[in-house]
């Protein structure tokens, strides 16, 4: 499928492709795109996990032509009614010696909320529900104040950390957070560099790949 240049979302043309959606409505938001441009999004969340997965530009779902699917929301792993019954995704792999490797994509809170500093709150004040938000919506929580596990897909586990990436603070916080999620001590985990600045490889002991997957699913926050 083609992708948008703004957020890399996949563009699904409903007039050309047949798709079944297991979603529920998640409200309307307005985003600032460039100078003086506002984009309206009618968002949709996954029925199973509650995560934001796609959006459309028109209010009526049936009459809209395009659905925009978020980068990372699609997976090559087969969907199941019960996520715990699904096969372990490729981002969680069993290694020799009883070790398990987890591919993680890390975002710090400062990066997620950076758009706030670029907004003209004065010109957009009629739209504001809460001046602490960078996205104006009926309901949203854009500026994460705590570490959070945002999703598990085929390619990686998405984690948002509150600490900045500088001086290794984010790495330390990521290890502590994953230790809580997986119920492991720091001595049972090793964090390695991945293929880019945001990518990390977490190697854990004393758990199987299935156990890691199930613990991650339980910790996912919408």
C-alpha positions in Angstrom: 0.0 0.0 0.0 1.1 3.6 -0.6 2.1 5.7 2.5 1.6 9.2 3.6 4.6 11.5 3.6 3.5 13.2 6.9 3.3 10.3 9.3 4.2 7.3 7.1 0.7 5.8 7.6 -0.5 3.2 5.1 -3.2 4.5 2.7 -6.0 1.9 2.3 -8.3 2.7 -0.6 -11.7 1.1 0.4 -12.9 1.4 -3.3 -10.1 -1.0 -4.4 -9.5 -3.3 -1.4 -11.8 -5.4 0.8 -10.9 -5.2 4.5 -12.6 -6.2 7.7 -12.2 -3.8 10.6 -12.3 -4.9 14.2 -12.2 -1.4 15.6 -14.2 1.1 17.7 -14.5 4.9 17.4 -11.9 6.8 19.5 -12.9 10.5 18.9 -11.9 13.4 16.7 -8.6 15.2 16.9 -7.1 18.2 15.1 -3.4 18.2 14.2 -1.2 21.0 13.1 0.6 20.2 9.8 3.0 22.9 8.7 2.3 26.6 8.7 -1.4 27.4 9.3 -2.6 24.0 8.2 -4.9 21.8 10.4 -5.7 18.2 9.7 -8.8 16.6 11.0 -8.6 12.9 12.1 -11.5 10.6 13.1 -9.5 8.0 15.1 -10.2 4.3 15.6 -8.8 1.9 18.2 -8.4 -1.9 18.1 -11.2 -3.7 19.7 -8.8 -6.3 21.2 -6.1 -4.2 22.8 -7.6 -0.7 22.7 -4.6 0.8 20.9 -5.0 3.6 18.3 -4.4 1.9 14.9 -6.0 3.9 12.1 -7.9 7.1 11.2 -9.9 8.7 8.5 -10.5 12.2 7.3 -14.3 12.0 7.0 -16.7 11.6 9.9 -18.9 8.9 8.3 -17.0 5.6 8.1 -19.2 4.0 5.4 -18.9 6.8 2.9 -15.1 7.6 3.4 -12.8 6.3 0.6 -9.6 6.1 2.5 -8.4 4.7 5.8 -5.0 5.6 7.1 -3.3 2.7 9.1 -0.6 3.7 11.5 3.0 2.6 10.9 3.6 -0.4 13.1 -0.1 -1.3 13.4 0.0 -3.9 10.7 1.6 -7.3 11.4 2.4 -10.4 9.5 1.4 -12.4 12.5 -2.1 -13.9 12.1 -4.8 -12.2 14.2 -6.5 -14.3 16.8 -9.7 -13.7 18.9 -7.5 -14.1 22.0 -4.1 -12.3 21.6 -2.6 -14.8 24.1 -3.3 -17.6 21.5 -1.5 -15.9 18.7 2.0 -17.1 17.7 4.9 -15.3 19.2 5.9 -12.4 16.9 9.3 -12.3 15.2 10.4 -9.4 17.4 10.6 -11.9 20.3 13.1 -14.7 19.5 14.4 -17.7 21.4 18.2 -17.9 21.5 20.5 -20.6 22.5 21.2 -21.3 26.1 17.6 -20.5 27.1 17.9 -16.8 26.4 15.2 -14.6 24.8 15.9 -11.6 22.6 13.3 -8.7 22.3 13.6 -6.0 19.6 12.5 -2.7 21.2 11.7 0.7 19.6 12.2 3.4 22.2 10.8 6.9 22.2 11.4 9.4 24.9 8.6 11.5 26.2 10.3 14.7 25.1 10.2 13.6 21.5 6.5 12.6 21.7 5.5 16.0 23.0 8.0 18.2 21.0 5.2 19.4 18.8 3.8 21.4 21.7 6.6 23.9 21.4 5.8 24.5 17.8 2.1 25.3 18.3 0.7 28.8 18.4 -1.6 28.4 21.4 -2.9 32.0 20.9 -4.2 31.5 17.4 -5.6 28.0 18.2 -7.0 28.8 21.6 -10.7 28.3 20.6 -9.8 24.7 19.8 -8.1 23.9 23.1 -9.6 21.6 25.7 -6.4 21.5 27.7 -3.4 23.7 27.0 -1.1 20.9 28.2 -2.0 18.8 25.1 -0.3 19.1 21.8 -3.2 17.3 20.0 -6.7 18.8 20.5 -9.3 16.1 21.0 -12.4 15.2 22.8 -10.2 12.8 24.8 -6.5 12.3 24.5 -3.3 11.9 26.5 -0.5 13.0 24.3 2.2 14.0 26.8 3.2 10.9 28.5 4.4 11.5 32.1 5.5 7.9 32.8 7.1 5.0 31.1 4.7 3.0 29.0 4.5 -0.1 26.8 2.6 1.1 23.7 2.3 -2.0 21.6 3.7 -5.3 20.3 3.9 -5.9 16.6 5.9 -8.2 14.2 8.9 -5.9 14.0 9.3 -4.5 17.5 7.9 -3.7 20.9 7.1 0.0 21.2 8.1 1.6 24.5 7.9 5.2 25.6 10.3 6.3 28.4 10.1 9.5 30.4 13.9 10.0 30.7 15.8 11.8 27.9 18.1 9.8 25.7 21.2 11.9 26.8 23.8 10.4 29.1 22.2 6.9 28.9 19.4 7.9 31.2 16.8 6.4 28.9 18.7 3.1 28.8 18.7 2.8 32.5 15.1 3.7 32.8 14.2 1.2 30.0 15.9 -1.6 31.9 14.1 -0.8 35.1 10.8 -0.6 33.4 11.2 -3.8 31.5 12.3 -5.5 34.7 9.0 -4.5 36.3 7.0 -5.7 33.2 8.8 -9.0 33.0 9.2 -9.5 36.8 13.0 -9.8 36.3 16.1 -8.5 38.2 18.5 -6.2 36.4 21.1 -9.0 36.6 18.8 -11.2 34.4 18.7 -8.7 31.5 21.2 -7.2 29.1 20.5 -4.2 26.8 22.3 -4.0 23.5 22.3 -1.5 20.6 20.0 -2.2 17.7 20.1 -1.0 14.1 19.5 2.7 14.8 19.4 5.2 17.7 15.9 4.3 18.8 16.3 0.5 18.4 17.4 -1.7 21.3 17.9 -5.4 21.8 16.9 -6.7 25.2 18.2 -10.2 26.1 16.6 -11.8 29.1 17.2 -15.0 31.1 14.9 -17.5 32.8 11.8 -16.9 30.6 10.6 -18.5 27.4 9.7 -16.4 24.3 6.0 -17.3 25.0 6.2 -16.1 28.6 7.9 -12.8 27.5 5.2 -12.3 24.9 2.3 -12.9 27.3 3.8 -10.6 30.0 4.3 -7.8 27.3 0.7 -8.2 26.2 -0.6 -7.8 29.7 1.4 -4.6 30.2 0.3 -2.8 26.9 -1.3 0.5 27.6 -3.8 2.1 25.1 
